[in-house]
Amino acid sequence: MTRYLRKIAVSDVGMGCMGFSHGYGTVPDHDEAVDSIRAAYQAGCTFFDTAEGYGKERFFPGHNEQLVGEAVHPFRDQVVLATKVRIEPEEVAEYGVEGALRHHLALSMENLQTDYVDLYYLHRVNEDVALSDVSLAMGKLIDQGLIRGWGLSQVSLDLLKEADQVTPVSAVQNLYNMLERDCEQTIQPYCLENGIGLVPFSPIASGFLSGQLHSTSQFEKVDDVRNWVPQLSQENMDKNQPVIHLLNQFAEAKGVTTAQLSLAWMLAKYPNVVPIPGSKNRARTLENLAAAQVDLAPVEMQRLDTALNELTIHGHRGTVEVENRQVGYNRATHTKWTN
Ligand SMILES: NC(=O)c1ccc[n+]([C@@H]2O[C@H](COP(=O)([O-])OP(=O)(O)OC[C@H]3O[C@@H](n4cnc5c(N)ncnc54)[C@H](OP(=O)(O)O)[C@@H]3O)[C@@H](O)[C@H]2O)c1
C-alpha cells in the first residue's frame, strides 16, 4: 500500500535507521545493518529515515547516512530517502542560510551516494536562524531538483504554518505514539487539511509499547536515549503498565504483537501517518513492517481510543526535548510544548 507525504509516495510503514549508528547503545556490525535495511526493502519498505548527525557520538557525522546510502544503492531509485540537517547561526553568518544548507546537503548526498534527496528535514528549528529564510532556501533546492520535498521535525503549529506559507512542507516528523498524543491536537489537523504527512518518530515509545521493557531493564551508559526518555524511568515504566495491559488484550485478540498493534493503531487513525519504527534486530524490523497488514475496524479503534483516553500517562518526552538544548533547539516553542 502507498501513503503520501504531500506528493511523495511511500510505504505505509518506513524504517528508522538511526539505531544502526546512534541512540540505542551498541550497534550491530556493518554488514548486519546493511542486510537489515535490504531485508526491509525486500519486505516492501520504500521509506528510509536517517540524519546527518546520526553516528557523531560513537563514530562520525554521516555514519548512518553512509550505511543507508550503501544499503539502498542497488535500488536507490525505488526508495524515498529522508535525511535531516541542522544549521547553526555561525554558519549562517558566514555563508547565508542557503549557502549553509547547500553545503550540508552536498555532504549528505555524498554520504547517501545520490544526487538528490527525496525528503530533507530541518532537524530542529533554531530560533536564531529565520525559519522563513530556511523555507525559502528549501524552495530553491526543490526547484533545482536537489530535493523533492522538505520537512520539519519536532515543530509547533505556529512554526509549521509560518514555514508552509513560504514553501509547502511535505512532512512533519514529530514524536507521536500511544503514550504521547499531543500531535493529534496541535499539528495534525493542519497537516490533514493541507496534505502534509505526519511521520512519527519513536512510534513504539522507544520500545516500551512492545511490552518487552520493564522497570528492571538495564540500558547502556553510552549513547542510549532510553536513559533520559521520561516514560522509561523505572518509576514511570511501572506506572504506565496499564497501557501494556490494554495493548496485550487487543493484541491477543487480533493475534498480533503489541508493537504491531501500536503501529496499526496510528495507521488506522490517520491516512497521512507513516511511522518509522527503528530496530537493530532484523526479525523485529519485519514484524514492524507487517503492522501495515493489521486491520483495525472502526469499532475496535473506538474501544481502543476510549480505553486509552481513560488512562493517565506518566512522563512527557516532548517537554524534555525542548528543555535540553543538547537534544533540540525549540526554545521559542517551549510554552507550546509544555501546554
Ligand atoms: N526527528 C527526531 O528528532 C528523531 C528522534 C528520534 C528518532 N528519530 C527517527 O525515528 C526513528 C524511530 O525512532 P526510535 O528508534 O526511537 O523508535 P522506536 O521504534 O519507538 O524505538 C526503538 C526501540 O524499540 C525497540 N523495538 C522496535 N521494534 C520493536 C519490536 N517489534 N519489539 C520489541 N522492541 C522493539 C528497539 O529495540 P531493538 O533494536 O532491540 O529491536 C529500540 O530499542 C529513528 O530510527 C530515527 O530515524 C527521529
The ligand as a Gaussian input file, in Angstrom:
#p B3LYP/6-31G(d) Opt

LIG

0 1
 N       13.383000      13.713000      14.365000
 C       13.900000      13.364000      15.520000
 O       14.260000      14.204000      16.344000
 C       14.056000      11.900000      15.834000
 C       14.258000      11.474000      17.156000
 C       14.357000      10.099000      17.386000
 C       14.269000       9.196000      16.335000
 N       14.096000       9.643000      15.059000
 C       13.944000       8.731000      13.908000
 O       12.846000       7.872000      14.203000
 C       13.252000       6.520000      14.092000
 C       12.475000       5.698000      15.080000
 O       12.716000       6.170000      16.396000
 P       13.061000       5.155000      17.545000
 O       14.123000       4.230000      17.073000
 O       13.253000       5.918000      18.776000
 O       11.638000       4.360000      17.561000
 P       11.004000       3.154000      18.282000
 O       10.789000       2.121000      17.228000
 O        9.836000       3.672000      19.033000
 O       12.048000       2.621000      19.349000
 C       13.164000       1.833000      19.033000
 C       13.385000       0.887000      20.199000
 O       12.292000      -0.010000      20.252000
 C       12.733000      -1.349000      20.141000
 N       11.805000      -2.031000      19.244000
 C       11.431000      -1.639000      18.000000
 N       10.554000      -2.513000      17.481000
 C       10.378000      -3.477000      18.407000
 C        9.589000      -4.654000      18.463000
 N        8.815000      -5.006000      17.435000
 N        9.647000      -5.417000      19.581000
 C       10.429000      -5.066000      20.612000
 N       11.189000      -3.953000      20.636000
 C       11.174000      -3.172000      19.537000
 C       14.116000      -1.295000      19.573000
 O       14.888000      -2.356000      20.109000
 P       15.750000      -3.341000      19.185000
 O       16.648000      -2.505000      18.370000
 O       16.472000      -4.186000      20.181000
 O       14.769000      -4.122000      18.365000
 C       14.639000       0.050000      20.059000
 O       15.229000      -0.099000      21.326000
 C       14.760000       6.555000      14.325000
 O       15.406000       5.416000      13.771000
 C       15.158000       7.834000      13.656000
 O       15.325000       7.607000      12.259000
 C       13.986000      10.987000      14.809000

